[in-house]
Amino acid sequence: MKHFYNLLALVTILSITFTGCSKDDPIIDSEEEQLPPQTVTSIDGFYLLNQGNMNSNNASLDFYDYSSGKFRTNIFGETNPDAVLGLGDVGNDLGIYGSKLYAVINKSNKVEVLDVATAKRIKVIDINIDNPRFITFAKGKAYVSAYGSSENGLVAEVDTISLDITRTVEVGRQPEQLAVVDGKLYVANAGWASAPNYETSLSVVDLNSFSLINKIEVGTNLLHVKADNYGDLYVSSQGNYVDIPSMLHVIDTKEQKVKKSFDIPVANLTIADDIAYVVSSTYDWNTDKNITGYSLVDVKSEEVINDNFLPESISSEITSPSAIAIDPISKHIYIGDAGDYVSPGKLYCIDKEGLVKFTKQTGIAPASIAFRYKTTEE
């Protein structure tokens, strides 16, 4: 998996979603470890999706229970013994909406829909348009980006009650992360399969008509897109890995254009309140190593306020940062390290004061975290 990650020039670095609701946790698992319990607020724990090795059907799902401190690994197989191939091949993205947990499994061309309280399978949504990537939600619908088998990629709309695909829309080549603002869906297009002819735009889809209404020119080879609380989007461009660098861009969705860019390489990105947590991981082809960094951007003032939000002992230890999430209540930072993308990864928990709470071995290549809320509301 390391070679896949390097040779495809980091475009499969994964990101996170972290919204949702659930009931109390009755998950049963054969392997668990006691970790420090966290304060239970409206959030009582989180799921962690691990990528696994490509072509090995060993994507996996972990759960950390805040009240008990139990970290339960590989829970999907235990709660779904009839799933012959397990969770599937390459876990890419994870999200919670209402009482359901959605796991996007890239190479298996599917979205696994699970009960958020038990992790039991509810339905498998076959994404027959090939290579689903990321998922987001709005007004009772889930939206899944997929590379597709045609020249352009697609976004599939899924009804979260029937769990059927209701509509699809064509966007750019190799669409990646997506976000909803004011009734419009914004999709980051990468186009890496046609390198050096990368994509440079965000596709804008009107959710009422589910049609493509605009393309916003942003930068070369887009990957992440996150919405802030002010109607702006933070979008990462990966560059061409040679002479066009990775950057972070701010999109004004009212004006439909880039209003600011930061000279910060972006491997992963999340926003909590008014702070964007930016993980950089620039691959050095000469040394076969990743050069990492951890920056904070105030999205209200649109200024960089910190150039290393992790303790030095942790930032120097992490080799392949592959997942990041911020507990929206406690502001604890959870960051995954995929290491060599072949062996089990590691999860770090750092509190808002910068103190390391714990580290934990995970499945192979921790990819995406979804926080679980205590009450259910569909």
Summary of the structure (lengths in Angstrom):
residues: 378
radius of gyration: 18.9
end to end distance: 37.2
largest distance: 52.6
contacts: 1405
relative contact order: 0.17
helix: 5%
strand: 49%
